[in-house]
Amino acid sequence: MSISNEILTCIRERRSTRRFTEEQISPAQLDALLDAAIWAPSGGNNQSWLFTAVQNKDKLLRLNGIVIKAFQAWTPDDGYPGKLGIKENSQKEGYNFYFGAPTLIIASNKPRYQNAMADCALAMQNIFLAAQSLGLGSCYINQLFWLRDEPAVRDYLQELGIPKERVICSAAAIGFKGAESPAPARKEGTIQIVR
Ligand SMILES: Cc1cc2nc3c(=O)[nH]c(=O)nc-3n(C[C@H](O)[C@H](O)[C@H](O)COP(=O)(O)O)c2cc1C
């Protein structure tokens, strides 16, 4: 790779952080992340996403407890192997689906909207890159998407301000890095150029 600049370096150096310190990010940092999110592209310029940032430790722990219980009764709706592993892990002592991060940003979108996931995923990557640029760690969190139709999860998300009709798309765990993650090697054969 011969061309390099700040953004390209940020893209290359961003990793999923799975260990965070207890320290909360500043209000200015949170503002910057949420601003990055809402400047993502969206299909037909819908901007129909909702980003709910939860920074209250007790509320996050309560959500974690509800997620653990919901996993007990949950059966994956497809053959994705990671899901069964995570269901199993969720029943182990000390499980925390957002890795104990001090901030969790939950992305939801309007129902029956074809680009709901795509729009939120682009916003998530904006959040991750903005976090990296500010020296913060971040990780994509899928559990709330998987459990999006579990009544107890939806009841509590509603208490946190996410209306039940909205589709839960994804979440971002955010905080100061407690450990660096190694960069996974890139797979071969994933690029082709036709000139
Ligand atoms: C759609 C999607 C879902 C993911 N879900 C999770 C998750 O629930 N928990 C987690 O720890 N990482 C999750 N990840 C992060 C990936 O595991 C990670 O991006 C991948 O291992 C590559 O590592 P890197 O992000 O450090 O480059 C998810 C990533 C994507 C794109």
The ligand as an SDF file (V2000), in Angstrom:
LIG
                    3D

 31 33  0  0  0  0  0  0  0  0999 V2000
  -21.8930   -7.7940   11.9080 C   0  0  0  0  0  0  0  0  0  0  0  0
  -20.8600   -7.9330   12.9900 C   0  0  0  0  0  0  0  0  0  0  0  0
  -21.2120   -8.4860   14.2050 C   0  0  0  0  0  0  0  0  0  0  0  0
  -20.2640   -8.5890   15.2290 C   0  0  0  0  0  0  0  0  0  0  0  0
  -20.6760   -9.0260   16.4570 N   0  0  0  0  0  0  0  0  0  0  0  0
  -19.7850   -9.0670   17.4620 C   0  0  0  0  0  0  0  0  0  0  0  0
  -20.2000   -9.4190   18.7690 C   0  0  0  0  0  0  0  0  0  0  0  0
  -21.3750   -9.6300   19.0370 O   0  0  0  0  0  0  0  0  0  0  0  0
  -19.2580   -9.4940   19.7390 N   0  0  0  0  0  0  0  0  0  0  0  0
  -17.9430   -9.2360   19.4820 C   0  0  0  0  0  0  0  0  0  0  0  0
  -17.1280   -9.3580   20.3940 O   0  0  0  0  0  0  0  0  0  0  0  0
  -17.5210   -8.8720   18.2560 N   0  0  0  0  0  0  0  0  0  0  0  0
  -18.4090   -8.7510   17.2480 C   0  0  0  0  0  0  0  0  0  0  0  0
  -18.0090   -8.3370   16.0120 N   0  0  0  0  0  0  0  0  0  0  0  0
  -16.5900   -7.9560   15.7890 C   0  0  0  0  0  0  0  0  0  0  0  0
  -15.8360   -8.9930   14.9520 C   0  0  0  0  0  0  0  0  0  0  0  0
  -15.6520  -10.1690   15.6920 O   0  0  0  0  0  0  0  0  0  0  0  0
  -14.4910   -8.3670   14.5270 C   0  0  0  0  0  0  0  0  0  0  0  0
  -14.7410   -7.2380   13.7280 O   0  0  0  0  0  0  0  0  0  0  0  0
  -13.6110   -9.3400   13.7600 C   0  0  0  0  0  0  0  0  0  0  0  0
  -13.2320  -10.4180   14.5720 O   0  0  0  0  0  0  0  0  0  0  0  0
  -12.3390   -8.6600   13.2130 C   0  0  0  0  0  0  0  0  0  0  0  0
  -11.5830   -8.0560   14.2530 O   0  0  0  0  0  0  0  0  0  0  0  0
  -11.2830   -6.4900   14.2710 P   0  0  0  0  0  0  0  0  0  0  0  0
  -12.5980   -5.7610   14.3630 O   0  0  0  0  0  0  0  0  0  0  0  0
  -10.4290   -6.2560   15.4800 O   0  0  0  0  0  0  0  0  0  0  0  0
  -10.5690   -6.1370   13.0100 O   0  0  0  0  0  0  0  0  0  0  0  0
  -18.9260   -8.1840   14.9990 C   0  0  0  0  0  0  0  0  0  0  0  0
  -18.5920   -7.6260   13.7560 C   0  0  0  0  0  0  0  0  0  0  0  0
  -19.5370   -7.4760   12.7850 C   0  0  0  0  0  0  0  0  0  0  0  0
  -19.1540   -6.8140   11.4870 C   0  0  0  0  0  0  0  0  0  0  0  0
  1  2  1  0
  2  3  1  0
  2 30  2  0
  3  4  2  0
  4  5  1  0
  4 28  1  0
  5  6  2  0
  6  7  1  0
  6 13  1  0
  7  8  2  0
  7  9  1  0
  9 10  1  0
 10 11  2  0
 10 12  1  0
 12 13  2  0
 13 14  1  0
 14 15  1  0
 14 28  1  0
 15 16  1  0
 16 17  1  0
 16 18  1  0
 18 19  1  0
 18 20  1  0
 20 21  1  0
 20 22  1  0
 22 23  1  0
 23 24  1  0
 24 25  2  0
 24 26  1  0
 24 27  1  0
 28 29  2  0
 29 30  1  0
 30 31  1  0
M  END
$$$$
